[in-house]
């Protein structure tokens, strides 16, 4: 093997190693981003109930009395917990 071919092969191995390191670093960044976004969705919340009162007014033509009728509307929102995030702990 000549010194020139050895240098070419060594440069080729350096480029290949740098490429593999770049891909591994990008994969680590992608995995870290996915793990960070998964924790934002794994939260718990209490049940929230909203009560709204709706008032309607009716007027009779002959009696000229006004009657107010209240309607109670209840909306219940239940937040469910997403799948747990795996964590590794020591022994």
Kinemage of the C-alpha trace (Angstrom):
@kinemage 1
@onewidth
@group {chain A} dominant
@subgroup {mainchain}
@vectorlist {calphas} color= white
{ca unk a 1} P 0.000 0.000 0.000
{ca unk a 2} L 1.362 3.345 -0.965
{ca unk a 3} L 1.305 6.333 1.386
{ca unk a 4} L -1.128 8.153 -0.942
{ca unk a 5} L -3.663 5.295 -0.921
{ca unk a 6} L -3.311 5.026 2.851
{ca unk a 7} L -4.039 8.755 3.219
{ca unk a 8} L -7.062 8.500 0.873
{ca unk a 9} L -8.436 5.561 2.871
{ca unk a 10} L -7.845 7.381 6.147
{ca unk a 11} L -9.692 10.472 4.840
{ca unk a 12} L -12.554 8.231 3.671
{ca unk a 13} L -12.836 6.661 7.145
{ca unk a 14} L -12.821 10.120 8.763
{ca unk a 15} L -15.679 11.308 6.499
{ca unk a 16} L -17.647 8.132 7.192
{ca unk a 17} L -17.121 8.506 10.957
{ca unk a 18} L -18.182 12.164 10.873
{ca unk a 19} L -21.301 11.264 8.874
{ca unk a 20} L -22.291 8.518 11.317
{ca unk a 21} L -21.710 10.854 14.280
{ca unk a 22} L -23.899 13.534 12.648
{ca unk a 23} L -26.745 11.099 12.035
{ca unk a 24} L -26.503 9.777 15.611
{ca unk a 25} L -26.592 13.320 17.015
{ca unk a 26} L -29.639 14.188 14.896
{ca unk a 27} L -31.407 11.010 16.046
{ca unk a 28} L -30.672 11.890 19.698
{ca unk a 29} L -32.112 15.369 19.188
{ca unk a 30} L -35.236 13.959 17.542
{ca unk a 31} L -35.750 11.445 20.343
{ca unk a 32} L -35.262 14.133 23.008
{ca unk a 33} L -37.820 16.364 21.266
{ca unk a 34} L -40.376 13.565 21.106
{ca unk a 35} L -39.825 12.691 24.762
{ca unk a 36} L -40.208 16.340 25.801
{ca unk a 37} L -43.437 16.775 23.849
{ca unk a 38} L -44.895 13.560 25.300
{ca unk a 39} L -44.674 14.916 28.849
{ca unk a 40} L -46.782 17.971 27.996
{ca unk a 41} L -49.785 15.776 27.223
{ca unk a 42} L -49.511 13.492 30.264
{ca unk a 43} L -51.176 15.733 32.805
{ca unk a 44} L -54.146 15.366 35.097
{ca unk a 45} L -56.915 17.847 35.790
{ca unk a 46} L -60.032 17.943 37.930
{ca unk a 47} L -63.544 17.764 36.530
{ca unk a 48} L -64.785 21.205 35.543
{ca unk a 49} L -68.469 22.088 35.645
{ca unk a 50} L -69.832 25.256 34.102
{ca unk a 51} L -73.337 26.466 34.956
{ca unk a 52} L -74.969 29.109 32.799
{ca unk a 53} L -78.310 30.745 33.523
{ca unk a 54} L -80.313 31.779 30.515
{ca unk a 55} L -83.251 34.099 31.106
{ca unk a 56} L -86.036 34.601 28.611
{ca unk a 57} L -88.737 37.234 28.917
{ca unk a 58} L -92.263 36.801 27.623
{ca unk a 59} L -94.904 39.508 27.452
{ca unk a 60} L -98.648 38.902 27.215
{ca unk a 61} L -100.415 41.367 24.910
{ca unk a 62} L -103.588 41.897 26.924
{ca unk a 63} L -102.328 41.664 30.525
{ca unk a 64} L -99.082 43.637 30.031
{ca unk a 65} L -97.316 41.542 32.656
{ca unk a 66} L -93.791 40.327 32.158
{ca unk a 67} L -92.809 36.860 33.243
{ca unk a 68} L -89.180 35.802 33.450
{ca unk a 69} L -88.306 32.138 32.902
{ca unk a 70} L -84.816 30.946 33.879
{ca unk a 71} L -83.248 27.895 32.280
{ca unk a 72} L -80.278 26.202 33.898
{ca unk a 73} L -77.729 24.741 31.495
{ca unk a 74} L -74.983 22.558 32.948
{ca unk a 75} L -71.890 21.512 30.991
{ca unk a 76} L -69.461 18.991 32.445
{ca unk a 77} L -65.955 18.578 31.016
{ca unk a 78} L -63.900 15.576 32.106
{ca unk a 79} L -60.196 15.520 31.290
{ca unk a 80} L -58.748 12.044 30.860
{ca unk a 81} L -55.159 11.145 31.573
{ca unk a 82} L -53.020 10.025 28.659
{ca unk a 83} L -50.800 6.955 28.698
{ca unk a 84} L -48.042 7.054 31.302
{ca unk a 85} L -44.557 8.007 30.236
{ca unk a 86} L -41.964 5.318 30.846
{ca unk a 87} L -39.203 6.236 33.266
{ca unk a 88} L -36.243 4.163 34.207
{ca unk a 89} L -35.104 4.112 37.779
{ca unk a 90} L -32.166 2.649 39.515
{ca unk a 91} L -32.316 -0.516 41.512
